[in-house]
């Protein structure tokens, strides 16, 4: 196995540029989507912009640090950070809920969301462990079951926050990493079936999730209730047309779409920037995914390959789910759009993860 004292090359500038453009668009669109509500709720139209801008700056600093920090050194921090993350996931239950959910730890001027850390800690853990396991991943008991148990534990704790969305992302990413690591097709297909069953159970144990599924099939049957958010999203996308109604002139952000700067910000992009703006966002995500896969294929060691696959999968799965939800292609769920949706914790840890990916690109085979 290659040592970590390799000579550093320039990082992947195309990947870096795509991420930075997404962040820049995100900061602008958070301000545009939130300004109306921020003015009436906080008497400051720039309230959410200030927080998102601050998170972007701190996240940028974290990203540049990780670009220069040899990713091999993360191995020694994996277990301690996993334990700290689990503690933080439990600590959230001791704070007052926000809209019925306990996902955040309030800090001075900032709210920490531990589940945003957990999805990347699973990636670090699996990359480190699977590198050592090698061909033994082809066995179910020794090669697959341990990862299902660990990922399942973190997903279960997050599920009870409740946060089915991030729990689902964690399990999807786990399956992708196992597949890339060499899991047998028979085991892999059984895992997909098992995760599917768990997903159905996760929906059935909460009445509001059942309503979301039924709403997805026909949102107009309860247009003022469970179907309201999706219908308003479709109205925003439809009214934007090809070129949009112009930046800042969205009507749906004026208390039609609830919290338009978070999970449904893509609908505001579609309304203000039109099909052209939405297409640009999708292209940028495709570039990030392409360069992430390229980095994984050219990494010098298994550890780098699996980590690159995991980080890229987190971004890809979230982007696909968010855009599918906003366009009515799947049931409504609370997955934010990476780099764009409002959320300090998400932006901070996504950018740090991109720093790791860029660091791997610096050590790729030429």
For each residue, the residues with C-beta under 8 A, 3 or more apart:
1: 131 301 302 303
2: 6 300 301
3: 6 72
4: 70 71 72 73
5:
6: 2 3 300 363
7:
8: 362 363
9: 362 363 364 366
10: 13 362
11: 15 16 67 358 359 361 362
12: 15 16 291 294 295 358 361
13: 10 16 17
14: 17 18 287 291
15: 11 12 18 19 287 288 291 292 295 354 357 358 361
16: 11 12 13 19 20 354 358
17: 13 14 20 21
18: 14 15 21 22 284 287 288 291
19: 15 16 22 23 288 339 351 354
20: 16 17 23 24
21: 17 18 24 25 284
22: 18 19 25 26 281 284 285 288 338 339 340
23: 19 20 26 27 56 59 60 339 347 351
24: 20 21 27 28
25: 21 22 28 29 269 280 281 284 340
26: 22 23 29 30 52 56 265 337 339 340 341 347
27: 23 24 30 31 49 52 53 56
28: 24 25 31 32 247
29: 25 26 32 33 261 265 268 269 272 340
30: 26 27 33 34 48 49 52 261 265 340 341 342
31: 27 28 34 35 46 48 49 52
32: 28 29 35 247 248 250 253 268 272
33: 29 30 250 253 260 261 265 268 342
34: 30 31 37 38 47 48 49 253 260 261 342
35: 31 32 38 39 45 46 48 49 248 253
36: 39 40 45 253 254 255
37: 34 40 41 253 255 259 260 261
38: 34 35 41 42 44 45 46 47 48 49
39: 35 36 42 43 44 45
40: 36 37 43
41: 37 38 47
42: 38 39 47
43: 39 40
44: 38 39 47
45: 35 36 38 39
46: 31 35 38 49 50
47: 34 38 41 42 44 50 51
48: 30 31 34 35 38 51 52 261 342
49: 27 30 31 34 35 38 46 52 53
50: 46 47 53 54
51: 47 48 54 55 342 344
52: 26 27 30 31 48 49 55 56 342 344 347
53: 27 49 50 56 57
54: 50 51 57 58 344
55: 51 52 58 59 343 344 345 347 348
56: 23 26 27 52 53 59 60 347 351
57: 53 54 60 61
58: 54 55 61 62 348
59: 23 55 56 62 63 347 348 349 350 351 352
60: 23 56 57 63 64 351
61: 57 58 64 65
62: 58 59 65 66 348 351 352 355
63: 59 60 66 67 351 352 354 355 358
64: 60 61 67 68 355
65: 61 62 68 69 352 355
66: 62 63 69 71 352 353 354 355 356 358 359
67: 11 63 64 355 358 359 362
68: 64 65 359
69: 65 66 73 74 355 359
70: 4 73 359 363
71: 4 66 74 303 304 307 356 359 360 363
72: 3 4 75 303
73: 4 69 70 76 77
74: 69 71 77 78 124 356
75: 72 78 128 303
76: 73
77: 73 74 80 81
78: 74 75 81 82 121 124 125 128
79: 82 83 125
80: 77 83 84
81: 77 78 84 85 117 121 124
82: 78 79 85 86 121 124 125
83: 79 80 86 87
84: 80 81 87 88
85: 81 82 88 89 114 117 118 121 154
86: 82 83 89 90 154 157
87: 83 84 90 91
88: 84 85 91 92 105 112 114 117
89: 85 86 92 114 115 118 154 157 158
90: 86 87 93 157
91: 87 88 94 95 105 114
92: 88 89 95 102 103 104 105 114 161
93: 90 102 161
94: 91
95: 91 92 102 104 105 106
96: 102
97: 100 101 102
98: 101 102 103 104
99:
100: 97
101: 97 98 161 162 163
102: 92 93 95 96 97 98 161
103: 92 98 113 114 115 161 163
104: 92 95 98 111 112 113 345
105: 88 91 92 95 111 112 113 114
106: 95 111
107: 110 111 112
108:
109:
110: 107 344
111: 104 105 106 107 344 345
112: 88 104 105 107 345
113: 103 104 105 116 117 343 345 346
114: 85 88 89 91 92 103 105 117 118
115: 89 103 118 119 158 161 163 166
116: 113 119 120 166 343 345 346 348 349 350
117: 81 85 88 113 114 120 121 345 349
118: 85 89 114 115 121 122 154 158 166 170
119: 115 116 122 123 166 169 170 173 314
120: 116 117 123 124 310 311 314 349 352 353
121: 78 81 82 85 117 118 124 125 154
122: 118 119 125 126 150 151 154 170 173 174 310
123: 119 120 126 127 173 177 306 307 310 311 313 314 353
124: 74 78 81 82 120 121 127 128 307 310
125: 78 79 82 121 122 128 129 150
126: 122 123 129 130 147 151 174 177 178 181 306 310
127: 123 124 130 131 177 302 303 306 307 310
128: 75 78 124 125 131 132 303
129: 125 126 132 133 146 147
130: 126 127 133 137 147 177 178 181 302 306
131: 1 127 128 134 301 302 303 306
132: 128 129
133: 129 130 136 137 142 143 181
134: 131 137
135: 138 182
136: 133 139 142 143
137: 130 133 134 143 144 178 181 182 183
138: 135 143 182 183 184 187
139: 136 142 143 144
140: 143 144 145 187
141: 144 145
142: 133 136 139 145 146
143: 133 136 137 138 139 140 183
144: 137 139 140 141 147 148 178 183 187 191
145: 140 141 142 148 149
146: 129 142 149 150
147: 126 129 130 144 150 151 174 177 178
148: 144 145 151 152 174 191
149: 145 146 152 153
150: 122 125 146 147 153 154
151: 122 126 147 148 154 155 170 171 174
152: 148 149 155 156 171
153: 149 150 156 157
154: 85 86 89 118 121 122 150 151 157 158 170
155: 151 152 158 159 167 168 170 171
156: 152 153 159 160 167
157: 86 89 90 153 154 160 161
158: 89 115 118 154 155 161 163 166 167 170
159: 155 156 162 163 164 167 202
160: 156 157
161: 92 93 101 102 103 115 157 158
162: 101 159 206
163: 101 103 115 158 159 166 167 334
164: 159 167 168 202 203 206 209 333
165: 168 169 321 333 334 335
166: 115 116 118 119 158 163 169 170 335
167: 155 156 158 159 163 164 170 171 202
168: 155 164 165 171 172 199 202 321 333
169: 119 165 166 172 173 314 317 318 321 335
170: 118 119 122 151 154 155 158 166 167 173 174
171: 151 152 155 167 168 174 175 195 198
172: 168 169 175 176 195 313 317
173: 119 122 123 169 170 176 177 310 313 314 317
174: 122 126 147 148 151 170 171 177 178
175: 171 172 178 179 188 191 192 195
176: 172 173 179 180 309 310 313 317
177: 123 126 127 130 147 173 174 180 181 306 309 310 313
178: 126 130 137 144 147 174 175 181 183 188 191
179: 175 176 183 188
180: 176 177 296 305 306 309
181: 126 130 133 137 177 178 306
182: 135 137 138
183: 137 138 143 144 178 179 187 188 191
184: 138 187 188
185: 188 189
186: 189 190
187: 138 140 144 183 184 190 191
188: 175 178 179 183 184 185 191 192
189: 185 186 192 193
190: 186 187 193 194
191: 144 148 175 178 183 187 188 194 195
192: 175 188 189 195 196
193: 189 190 196 197
194: 190 191 197 198
195: 171 172 175 191 192 198 199
196: 192 193 199 200
197: 193 194 200 201
198: 171 194 195 201 202
199: 168 195 196 202 203
200: 196 197 203 204
201: 197 198 204 205
202: 159 164 167 168 198 199 205 206 209
203: 164 199 200 206 209 210 213
204: 200 201 209 210
205: 201 202 209
206: 162 164 202 203 209 210
207: 210 211
208: 211 212
209: 164 202 203 204 205 206 212 213
210: 203 204 206 207 213 214
211: 207 208 214 215 226
212: 208 209 215 216 226 331 332 333
213: 203 209 210 216 217 331
214: 210 211 217 218 221 226
215: 211 212 218 219 221 222 226 227 230 331 332
216: 212 213 219 230 328 330 331 332
217: 213 214
218: 214 215 221 227
219: 215 216 222 223 226 227 228 230 231 328
220: 223 227 231
221: 214 215 218 227
222: 215 219 225 226 227 228
223: 219 220 227 228 231
224: 227 228
225: 222 228
226: 211 212 214 215 219 222
227: 215 218 219 220 221 222 223 224 230 231
228: 219 222 223 224 225 231 232
229: 232 233 257 258 264 332
230: 215 216 219 227 233 234 328 332
231: 219 220 223 227 228 234 235
232: 228 229 235 236 252 256 257 267
233: 229 230 236 237 252 257 264 267 326 327 328
234: 230 231 237 238 267 327 328
235: 231 232 238 239 252 256
236: 232 233 239 240 250 251 252 256 257 267 268 270 271
237: 233 234 240 267 270 271 278 326 327
238: 234 235 241
239: 235 236 245 251 252 271
240: 236 237 243 244 245 270 271 272 273 274 275 277
241: 238 244 245 274 275
242: 274 275 276
243: 240 273 274 275 276
244: 240 241 247 270 271 272 273 274 276 277
245: 239 240 241 249 250 251 271 272 274
246: 249 272
247: 28 32 244 272 273
248: 32 35 272
249: 245 246 272
250: 32 33 236 245 253 254 260 268 271 272
251: 236 239 245 254 256 271
252: 232 233 235 236 239 256 257 260 267 268 271
253: 32 33 34 35 36 37 250 256 257 260 261 268
254: 36 250 251
255: 36 37
256: 232 235 236 251 252 253
257: 229 232 233 236 252 253 260 264 267 268
258: 229 264
259: 37 262 263 264
260: 33 34 37 250 252 253 257 264 265 267 268
261: 29 30 33 34 37 48 253 265 268 341 342
262: 259 265 336 341 342 343
263: 259 322 325 326 334 335 336 337 341
264: 229 233 257 258 259 260 267 268 326
265: 26 29 30 33 260 261 262 268 269 337 340 341 342
266: 269 270 278 281 322 323 326 337 340
267: 232 233 234 236 237 252 257 260 264 270 271 326
268: 29 32 33 236 250 252 253 257 260 261 264 265 271 272
269: 25 29 265 266 272 273 277 278 281 340
270: 236 237 240 244 266 267 273 274 275 277 278 326
271: 236 237 239 240 244 245 250 251 252 267 268 274
272: 29 32 240 244 245 246 247 248 249 250 268 269 277
273: 240 243 244 247 269 270 276 277 278 280
274: 240 241 242 243 244 245 270 271 277 278
275: 240 241 242 243 270 278 279
276: 242 243 244 273 279 280
277: 240 244 269 270 272 273 274 280 281
278: 237 266 269 270 273 274 275 281 282
279: 275 276 282 283
280: 25 273 276 277 283 284
281: 22 25 266 269 277 278 284 285 340
282: 278 279 285 286 323
283: 279 280 286 287
284: 18 21 22 25 280 281 287 288
285: 22 281 282 288 289 315 316 319 338
286: 282 283 289 290
287: 14 15 18 283 284 290 291
288: 15 18 19 22 284 285 291 292 312 315 316
289: 285 286 292 293 312 315 316
290: 286 287 293 294
291: 12 14 15 18 287 288 294 295 361
292: 15 288 289 295 296 308 309 311 312 315 316 357
293: 289 290 296 297 308 309 312
294: 12 290 291 297 298
295: 12 15 291 292 298 299 304 308 312 357 360 361 364
296: 180 292 293 299 304 305 306 308 309 312 360
297: 293 294 305
298: 294 295 364 365
299: 295 296 303 304 305 308 360 363 364 365
300: 2 6 304 363 364 365
301: 1 2 131 304 305
302: 1 127 130 131 305 306
303: 1 71 72 75 127 128 131 299 306 307
304: 71 295 296 299 300 301 307 308 360 363 364
305: 180 296 297 299 301 302 308 309
306: 123 126 127 130 131 177 180 181 296 302 303 309 310
307: 71 123 124 127 303 304 310 311 356 357 360
308: 292 293 295 296 299 304 305 311 312 357 360
309: 176 177 180 292 293 296 305 306 312 313
310: 120 122 123 124 126 127 173 176 177 306 307 313 314
311: 120 123 292 307 308 314 315 353 354 356 357
312: 288 289 292 293 295 296 308 309 315 316 357
313: 123 172 173 176 177 309 310 316 317
314: 119 120 123 169 173 310 311 317 318 338 353
315: 285 288 289 292 311 312 318 319 338 350 353
316: 285 288 289 292 312 313 319 320
317: 169 172 173 176 313 314 320 321
318: 169 314 315 321 322 335 336 337 338
319: 285 315 316 322 323 337 338
320: 316 317 323 324
321: 165 168 169 317 318 324 325 330 333 335
322: 263 266 318 319 325 326 335 336 337 338 341
323: 266 282 319 320 326 327 329 337
324: 320 321 327 329 330
325: 263 321 322 328 329 330 331 332 333 335
326: 233 237 263 264 266 267 270 322 323
327: 233 234 237 323 324
328: 216 219 230 233 234 325
329: 323 324 325
330: 216 321 324 325 333
331: 212 213 215 216 325
332: 212 215 216 229 230 325
333: 164 165 168 212 321 325 330
334: 163 165 263
335: 165 166 169 263 318 321 322 325
336: 262 263 318 322 340 341 342 343 346
337: 26 263 265 266 318 319 322 323 340 341
338: 22 285 314 315 318 319 322 341 346 350
339: 19 22 23 26 347 350 351
340: 22 25 26 29 30 265 266 269 281 336 337
341: 26 30 261 262 263 265 322 336 337 338 346
342: 30 33 34 48 51 52 261 262 265 336
343: 55 113 116 262 336 346 347
344: 51 52 54 55 110 111 347 348
345: 55 104 111 112 113 116 117 348 349
346: 113 116 336 338 341 343 349 350
347: 23 26 52 55 56 59 339 343 344 350 351
348: 55 58 59 62 116 344 345 351 352
349: 59 116 117 120 345 346 352 353
350: 59 116 315 338 339 346 347 353 354
351: 19 23 56 59 60 62 63 339 347 348 354 355
352: 59 62 63 65 66 120 348 349 355 356
353: 66 120 123 311 314 315 349 350 356 357
354: 15 16 19 63 66 311 350 351 357 358
355: 62 63 64 65 66 67 69 351 352 358 359
356: 66 71 74 307 311 352 353 359 360
357: 15 292 295 307 308 311 312 353 354 360 361
358: 11 12 15 16 63 66 67 354 355 361 362
359: 11 66 67 68 69 70 71 355 356 362 363
360: 71 295 296 299 304 307 308 356 357 363 364
361: 11 12 15 291 295 357 358 364
362: 8 9 10 11 67 358 359
363: 6 8 9 70 71 299 300 304 359 360
364: 9 295 298 299 300 304 360 361
365: 298 299 300
366: 9
